[in-house]
Amino acid sequence: MSPLPPTQLLLTLAEPTRLRILNCLAAAPLFVSDLQAVLDLPQPTVSRHLTVLKRSGLVRDTPIAQFVLYRIKSETGPQGRLLQAVIDALGQDESMRLERHRALDRSRAHGRGRMPSLPARSAAAATEGDAR
């Protein structure tokens, strides 16, 4: 895949949720469930934006069992420098720094053997499933 032209890259990065996702991934590779927890967003929203970032060549994914680990794709050249400048600038914002620290904490928990948990079923869904 060829790198995005700078204007297209900036348009991709202009969406606030994608910026927040990249900010978290700048701390460490994360699972979708980690991003959901750190950003307080629903899974479909996180997955949709990760798809855009992946198609743009900004992130890459690694399947691990039934989960997928996402990380920023290392790039050299103008696209990599532009992305690094944006990530560096995000680190100057207090709320972005806090999210980045929460993302790092979530990632460190994986090193202690914690895999992301599947979303808990609601009590109604559990009762309905038990009735079947």
C-alpha positions in Angstrom: 0.0 0.0 0.0 1.4 3.4 -0.9 1.5 6.1 1.7 -1.4 8.6 1.8 -0.8 12.0 0.4 -0.3 14.5 3.2 -3.7 16.2 2.7 -5.5 12.8 2.9 -3.5 11.8 6.0 -4.5 15.1 7.7 -8.1 14.5 6.8 -7.9 11.0 8.3 -6.4 12.4 11.4 -8.8 15.3 11.7 -11.5 13.1 13.2 -11.4 13.4 17.1 -12.0 9.8 17.8 -9.3 8.6 15.5 -6.9 11.1 17.1 -7.8 9.7 20.5 -7.3 6.1 19.3 -3.8 7.0 17.9 -3.0 8.8 21.1 -3.7 5.6 23.1 -1.8 3.4 20.6 1.2 5.8 21.0 1.4 4.5 24.6 1.3 0.8 23.7 -0.4 -1.8 21.5 -4.0 -2.4 22.6 -7.0 -4.6 22.1 -10.3 -3.2 21.0 -11.7 -3.8 24.5 -8.8 -1.8 26.0 -9.6 1.1 23.7 -13.3 0.8 24.6 -12.5 1.1 28.3 -10.0 3.9 28.0 -12.0 6.0 25.6 -15.5 5.1 27.0 -16.8 4.3 23.6 -18.9 1.4 22.2 -17.1 -1.4 20.4 -18.7 -0.6 16.9 -17.4 2.9 17.1 -13.8 1.8 18.0 -13.8 -0.9 15.4 -15.1 1.4 12.7 -12.3 4.0 13.3 -9.7 1.3 13.6 -10.7 0.1 10.2 -10.2 3.6 8.7 -6.8 3.9 10.4 -5.8 0.4 9.2 -6.9 1.1 5.6 -5.0 4.4 5.7 -1.8 2.5 6.7 -1.5 4.2 10.1 -2.1 1.1 12.3 -1.6 -2.6 11.9 -3.3 -5.5 13.6 -2.1 -8.8 15.0 -4.6 -11.6 15.7 -4.1 -13.2 19.1 -6.5 -16.1 19.7 -10.0 -14.5 19.3 -8.7 -11.0 19.9 -6.9 -8.5 17.7 -4.0 -6.4 19.0 -3.6 -3.0 17.3 -0.5 -0.8 17.2 0.8 2.2 15.3 2.5 1.1 12.1 6.1 2.3 12.0 6.7 4.5 8.9 9.6 6.4 7.7 9.5 9.3 5.3 7.1 12.2 5.2 4.0 10.2 6.4 5.8 8.8 9.4 7.3 12.2 10.3 3.9 13.9 10.0 2.2 11.2 12.1 5.0 11.5 14.8 4.5 15.3 14.9 0.8 14.9 15.5 1.4 12.3 18.2 4.0 14.6 19.9 1.5 17.5 19.8 -1.2 15.3 21.4 1.1 14.7 24.3 1.0 18.5 25.1 -2.8 18.3 25.9 -3.6 17.3 29.5 -6.7 15.2 28.7 -4.7 13.3 25.9 -1.9 12.7 28.4 -4.3 11.2 30.9 -5.8 8.9 28.2 -2.4 7.9 27.1 -1.4 6.9 30.7 -4.7 4.9 31.1 -3.9 3.1 27.9 -0.4 2.3 29.1 -1.8 0.9 32.4 -4.2 -1.3 30.4 -1.4 -2.6 28.3 0.8 -3.3 31.3 -2.0 -5.4 32.7 -1.6 -7.8 29.7 2.0 -8.3 30.7 0.7 -9.7 34.0 -1.2 -12.4 32.1 -4.6 -10.6 31.7 -6.2 -11.1 28.3 -9.0 -8.8 27.4 -12.3 -10.1 28.7 -15.3 -10.6 26.6 -18.1 -8.1 27.3 -20.3 -9.3 30.2 -23.8 -10.5 29.3 -26.6 -8.5 30.8 -28.7 -10.2 33.4 -31.6 -10.3 31.0 -29.6 -12.0 28.3 -28.2 -14.5 30.8 -31.6 -15.3 32.1 -33.0 -15.6 28.6 -30.1 -17.8 27.6 -30.6 -20.1 30.6 -34.3 -20.4 29.8 -33.5 -22.0 26.4 
